[in-house]
């Protein structure tokens, strides 16, 4: 069984791989591949954000009592990234 840390690390890598594919397609000036890669990357990022915001962050906050610390900053970063992706 994987740990939460390993699952999140693997998910980060998956999102990073999607971004790398997007960069490569843009570098080749392959618009169709770039659009497709962006769709995959965006879906990965949104799913990752949802997992953190709906499961991981609430569990962390309940366990630590910290609601104004790192999870607040990460939620703001998620909002910024969502805006950039739009």
Secondary structure, DSSP 8 states (H G I E B T S, - for coil): ---HHHHHHHHHHHHHHHHHHHHHHHHTT-HHHHHHHHHHHHHHHHHHHHHIIIIIHHHHHHHH--SSSHHHHHHHHHHHHHHHH-
